[in-house]
Structure formats: C-alpha cells, structure tokens
Amino acid sequence: MAYITGAELTTYATARGISLVGDPNVLVVLAHDYVDNSNFVGTKTDPLQTDEWPRTNAYFKGVLIGDAVIPNYGGGGSVIN
C-alpha cells in the first residue's frame, strides 16, 4: 500500500531538482511504512482501517483536516510540503 504512486513521486522530485535513488515504486512503499509507523494527532477515521490516514481531529498548520482527507501537495497524491 502507498499514499502516492511511483509516478507521482517522480514528478514531485523532478519539479524540485531531486534525483531519486532506487525504484520509485519501492520508495513509496518504504515511505508508506515509515509514515504508518509514526505518531499523529487525532484518531483513525475508521478504527479498522489499515493505514494511519485518513484521520479524525487531525490538524495541519493549524487547520482541521476533514475526516476523509489525506493531506497532499496538490498533485493528486499525499506529499506534504
């Protein structure tokens, strides 16, 4: 499982002049594992969901994030600046 695709990661990195080392599809799975082993404010929207996002009562930069929202960078995926 991943919050974004390898193609979205490549687009994001390229736009910022970052060279990826490794298969982007593997990198997003590793990133997903890292994110989902982190602690976040709020609670999982559905206690049975396997991923940490979406969440209830979570904030980003002081703004409440909707219960069905996975924060993203505007490119369709979930990369947060």
Secondary structure, 3 states (H helix, E strand, C coil): CCCCCHHHHHHHHHHCCCCCCCCHHHHHHHHHHHHCCCCCCCEECCCCCCCCCCEECEEECCEEECCCCCCCCCCCCCCCC
